[in-house]
Amino acid sequence: MDIQARIKRLARQYRDLVDVIDLPNKTQGYRRNAAGYLGDPAVAALVVESVRFGDQNMNGVQVRTVDPGRANRPLTVGYRDRVLTVSLATDTAGKTVSTTDEVAAAINARQPDRFRAIVEDGSAGLPMPVAGPTRLDDGLQGTEVPARPWTVQALRLGVHRDGSRVGVLAYSQEHAREWATPLVTLEFAERMLANARTDPATRELLEQVDIFVIPMVNPDGANYSFNDFNFQRKNLVNHCTGAARDPKNRTSWGVDINRNYTVGSYFDGYVGASANCLSGTYAGTSELSEAESGNVIALAQDHPNIKFAMNVHSYGGYFMWPPGAYRADGRVTLPRPSIDESTLFLNSARRIVGAIAQERGTVTWPSQTGPVADVLYSAAGNSADQLYYELGIFAWDFEVGNDRWNPATNQWEGVGFQPPFDEAHGESQEYAGGLVEMVRVARDYAAAESAG
């Protein structure tokens, strides 16, 4: 919400230089299905989950099993007044005889539009106890976060916002836990706009370049990271089935947005993503299955003047470009850029890294500068590769948050995904300077193209 408010404020404050673009795919929202354990997971239990999201009047629904108190009764399932009641079957002596599997199957068969039931690991075939009532809940802690589907927004900055100038895209927080990254892109946008009022050089840049900024690609995951589980990397869409939907796995659900793109993807046989829905690099059900990844590509496709892009991640102080993925057999990467394009990538990187260093002398090591697949790892299905190979955009990746030298220990130390404010502020200042330099790179490239 804070980022939406700042986008709105910038659009109001700099009407002559800003458009706000609503990206086409609404995210799921800060929502999850309501769930609970019916029974004792240590003895015998089911996971019962609402089909609808918890905020859709399913939080607080109760689930229970009861003994009918009579002999020879069948297993029945009923729902009334927000209570799901399972009356267990009994034998001729009046003893309950329903198993966990039978109860789960009955719920799934007789209330399929409202509930899903899964037998807890280790509980298969066991007698179902009389249990409950259990209150279903989505487990979300962010009471002030709107649950509704989210419209991701982009800022468009420039004097000529009509496609007639070379375009630059900066986008951040594909990974929810990388809290400092929106500070970088928002500082960049605010710096360009504020300085345009008093600095002729900045005004000239905004005359010559069309700038696009997505400060938060993954708002649902970000809200979950802020309020529930700070190390959340993925979005909130839960594609898991069966036992993987057990609430004990709630911090492992979601899709890694930066493994969900179409070029060099897991689905094409490249390394660095997973089909396991609980993996930190889960690629999703298919390429571009997620709203968040679709928004990034839709913006780039809708504005073919975009020729340069920077994906802002954290942390570690890397500066990288394609190829970003390779196949397992022989480590065969995506095609290497041509000599001329490799020269542009490298020379531009030197300029941008130099601009970053001007703020506080930050070191970006040569060993951490180069193609992703060479200096970091294979990242199958990442966004920079799709922008470069499919759309012809010179696409880089920052990993902001360079290691800092600690004179007390005489060691380089990592700063983490969620650094203290002073460090996060420093990262925003220096890497915003790097993005400004990328705008200059784009300006110079366009001028050379025109002259050529």
C-alpha positions, 0 to 999 in steps of 0.5 A: 500500500505504501508503494501504491501511495507513493506512485499516486503522489508522484503522478500528482506531483509531476503531472507533466512528467509521469503516467501511471500504467495499470498492468493487465494481470491482477495478482491473487491478492494477500489471500489463502484458503482457510485450513485446519487440523481435524483430530490430533496430527500426532495420532490421527487427523485430517487437513480440512481446507476451504475451496474459497479463500479465507477472506471469502467468508470461510475464515472461522468456519468450524469442522467437527466429527461426532458420534451419532450415539446410535448403532448401525448408522452410516457416515454422513456429512452436513453443512449448516450455519458455517459448521461442517459436521461429519457424523461417523459410521457406527457398527452393531454395538454403536462403536464408531468405525469410520477411518480417516480415509473414509471421512476425507473421501466423504467430505470431498464427495459431498461438499466439493464446492466448499471443502477439500480434505486430506489425510495427514501424513501417518494417519492413513487408514486409522480410526477417525476420532471424534474431534473438533470443532476446529476453526478454519483460518487462512493463517495470515497475520497482516490485519491491515493489508487489503486482501483483494487482488492487486493491480500492479502499477508501473511509472512512466517518466519522461517528457515524450511518453509516446514511444518516440524515445528509447525506452528503459525499464527498471523493475524490482521485488520479483522476490518478496524477501528482497526488501531493499530493492523497491527503495532503489527503483523508487529512489531512482524515479524520485531522483529523476523527477525532482532533479528535472526541476532544477538540473538541466542535465536531468531534464535533458535525459527526460527529454531523450529517454522514456523510462518505465519503473515497476517498483514491486513486481510481487506485491502479495509475496511482499506483504506475506514477507512483511507480515508473516514470514520474512524469508518468503521468496515466492508469490502466494499462489499455491499450486500444491496438491495432496499432502503438500497442502498441509498447513505445515508447509505454508512458508514453502508455497508459491511460485518463484516469479524469476523462474516462470518466464519462457526462455531457457526455462525448466520446461525447456530442460534448463537447470536452476528451477524445480517442479517441486511446488515446495521448492524455493525455485518452483517454476510454476505449472507452466511458463508465464503461469503467474500474473506477476511474470506476465505483467513484466512481459506485457509491459515490455511487449506493449512498449517496443521502444524499451531497449534496456532493462534492469532487474533489481535483486538483492543481495551480494553485489553482482552485476550480470546479463544473459545468458542466464541458464544452461542445460545440465548435459555439458553446461551448454548455455543459451546462445552467447551474445555477439561480440558487438553485443558482449562489448556493449554489455561489458562497457555499459556495466563498467559505466554503471558499476562506476556510477554505483561506486561514486556514492560510497566507494562500493566494490563490485568485484570483476568475478561477480560481473558478467553473464549470470550462468558464468558468475552466479548459477543457472537460473532457468526461466529468468526474466532477463533472458526472455527480455533479451532473447525474445524481445531484443532488450539489453537486460541486466540484473543487479544484486544490490547489497554488496559485502561491506568491509568490517575493520573490526574483524578484517573481513568482508561481511554480507548485508542480508536481504533485509538490512538495517535502515542505514544500509538499505538507504545506502543501497538505494542511493548508490544503485539509483545512481547506477540506474541513472547511468543506465539511462545515460547508456540508453541515451548514448546508444540511441544517439549512436544508432541515429548517427549510424 
